[in-house]
Amino acid sequence: MELLIAIMVGVLVAASVYLMLARNVLRFLFGLILISNAANLLIFVSGRLTAEAPPLIPEGADAPLELVANALPQALVLTAIVIGFGLFAFALMLVYRGYQSLGTLMSDEMRLAEPKEDGQ
Amino acid sequence: MSWLLAAPIIIPFATAVLAFLFRNGPEGRWISIIGSAGLLIASGILMAEVLAEGVVAAQMGQWGAPFGITLVADLLSAVMVVITGITGLAVAIYALADIEERLEKLGYHALFQVLLAGVCGAFLTGDLFNLYVWFEVMLIASFGLLVLGGRRDQLDGGIKYVTLNLVSTILFLSGIGLLYGMTGTLNMADLHGAVQEVENQGLLVVVAVMFMIAFGVKAAVFPLFFWLPASYHTPSVAVSAIFAGLLTKVGVYALIRMFTLVFTTDIAFTHTILLWVAGFTMVTGVLGAAAMNDFRRILSFHIVSQIGYMILGLALYTPLAIVGAVFYLVHHIIVKANLFLVAGVARRIAGSTDLSAIGGLYKTAPWLAFLFLIPAFSLAGFPPLSGFWAKYVLVKAAIDAEAYVIAGTALVVGLLTIYSMTKIWGAAFWKPHPGGLQPKLSSLAPRDRAALLVPIASLAALTCIIGLFPEPFVQFAERAADQLLDPSAYVAAVLGADEVGLTGLAALEVTE
């Protein structure tokens, strides 16, 4: 199971790097969203997977009675998902505004803040 | 004790909420100033406590380390928080005259305070995942500030800033995941012991390099700095000043923290990479600055170049070099923020930051020229200003470590820094204004003039004080460096003296 998810992370990273190499900023962002999911899975899998053992403490007990799944990576991933969601919502909106006012999605053509030296 | 550590985070957040509620009136800006002053006071108290007691730590929510989130302040953290308070207050006052009402209504002051909270949080946290969260707080606030107002060049710079910083964030997150997988803990003090027991030390170095790249992007080191000169000259002056002063330095702080506390298992490898990075960062930054012809863009490239010096101190990893890095960090924040503030005043009275479009400031605004001269010469390393001592300590450390090439590089880069400072001096101050304008400080409304010049003069005075009386500051940096190089006090403060040496999983078994 861990191997399978590890391979999946690898495939996701490869696909997202391919997307992120594009000049189109929107494609870059899609790649970024994909790679952030890969990172989340990476945290999940590096906390070791314990199948079918939810980290629940039975009523009356202070600690789980038997081996349960590691809850910490799940908490971390949840936090990372929430933060990532906010950041990407902002980034998508920014690119949309950028497209509206700059008229392009190609990163090569975004030279307004750093104009070429010959005064274009 | 725990309030002491939490105050520098809570105060800016509370101020942000208030400033947002009052964003439509003039109260917002005063709330921001009062909040920043409060932050400065809180940081001063924290500093006094750390000076008196040594490393101070507090467990949030009473969850004992290494399980809960720890806030911890050693001398480096404390001084960074103090300097955040100083720069924050200076920029908040400057913003009185610099930030238009339109931006205030969009929530400038609230974002500014959230940024300060994020920066302080990053300096004070003792937990790696928590550090990630503070980075994000800081990042989202900086995104907002950078594109606030939505001018076209801001959006252009903003897209590059946002995308490249998000890449670094994801690398950081992956690094955290892998490190947790190997050690079973994310508490930095606990990691210090836990990494020694990792079986596959090679993998640990791989993770160390991931962290190096992630923090390297934030710190804008070669070859990861491209977002910085693309964006820092586009927002309002107050925003660029606080960015220039603080944001990249959080990256440098994180590098120093991680590569003195956690990733010290293979110094020969990791710190050699850092040494090369430092050299290239210094050189590319200063050459980039030489090619620029805009006040703020020259300064932006100089941030990159100066970051190289701090990384140099970390990379040499001798006691004296770390002293230099800490001293440089403090000196640089003050000087750099101040230079951006001066650039803003020059733009206000001369009409532009493009060096070919302005001039004549020396003749008609001599006081501004004087106030520029102090931070500019300090940046270049003229005695007796603060930059001289910072560079002196670092070059001395490099020579002591027999790293003659990097010592030479540092000196040559200092020389080239003077070149770009004289370029600004010649173009903005000495040559006559091309439009025939006579830029005068008296053209500003008295209230604006005070708001713009008081922060500049105070920061310049601070530069002079550090320069003229470097002894206590160097001694302080020595103590901070001692703490960094021998983290046993840090570890003991976080984990409690008895538990030193227990790593995360082992501690778990004990408590069970």
Boltz contact constraints between the chains, C-beta under 6 A:
constraints:
  - contact:
      token1: [A, 32]
      token2: [B, 166]
      max_distance: 6.0
  - contact:
      token1: [A, 35]
      token2: [B, 170]
      max_distance: 6.0
  - contact:
      token1: [A, 36]
      token2: [B, 170]
      max_distance: 6.0
  - contact:
      token1: [A, 39]
      token2: [B, 170]
      max_distance: 6.0
  - contact:
      token1: [A, 39]
      token2: [B, 173]
      max_distance: 6.0
  - contact:
      token1: [A, 39]
      token2: [B, 174]
      max_distance: 6.0
  - contact:
      token1: [A, 42]
      token2: [B, 174]
      max_distance: 6.0
  - contact:
      token1: [A, 42]
      token2: [B, 177]
      max_distance: 6.0
  - contact:
      token1: [A, 43]
      token2: [B, 177]
      max_distance: 6.0
  - contact:
      token1: [A, 46]
      token2: [B, 177]
      max_distance: 6.0
  - contact:
      token1: [A, 46]
      token2: [B, 178]
      max_distance: 6.0
  - contact:
      token1: [A, 46]
      token2: [B, 180]
      max_distance: 6.0
  - contact:
      token1: [A, 46]
      token2: [B, 181]
      max_distance: 6.0
  - contact:
      token1: [A, 76]
      token2: [B, 129]
      max_distance: 6.0
  - contact:
      token1: [A, 80]
      token2: [B, 173]
      max_distance: 6.0
  - contact:
      token1: [A, 83]
      token2: [B, 136]
      max_distance: 6.0
  - contact:
      token1: [A, 90]
      token2: [B, 143]
      max_distance: 6.0
  - contact:
      token1: [A, 91]
      token2: [B, 162]
      max_distance: 6.0
  - contact:
      token1: [A, 94]
      token2: [B, 158]
      max_distance: 6.0
  - contact:
      token1: [A, 94]
      token2: [B, 162]
      max_distance: 6.0
  - contact:
      token1: [A, 97]
      token2: [B, 155]
      max_distance: 6.0
  - contact:
      token1: [A, 98]
      token2: [B, 155]
      max_distance: 6.0
  - contact:
      token1: [A, 98]
      token2: [B, 159]
      max_distance: 6.0
  - contact:
      token1: [A, 101]
      token2: [B, 152]
      max_distance: 6.0
  - contact:
      token1: [A, 101]
      token2: [B, 155]
      max_distance: 6.0
  - contact:
      token1: [A, 110]
      token2: [B, 156]
      max_distance: 6.0
  - contact:
      token1: [A, 112]
      token2: [B, 152]
      max_distance: 6.0
  - contact:
      token1: [A, 112]
      token2: [B, 153]
      max_distance: 6.0
  - contact:
      token1: [A, 112]
      token2: [B, 156]
      max_distance: 6.0
  - contact:
      token1: [A, 113]
      token2: [B, 153]
      max_distance: 6.0
  - contact:
      token1: [A, 113]
      token2: [B, 156]
      max_distance: 6.0
  - contact:
      token1: [A, 113]
      token2: [B, 157]
      max_distance: 6.0
  - contact:
      token1: [A, 113]
      token2: [B, 230]
      max_distance: 6.0
  - contact:
      token1: [A, 113]
      token2: [B, 234]
      max_distance: 6.0
  - contact:
      token1: [A, 114]
      token2: [B, 230]
      max_distance: 6.0
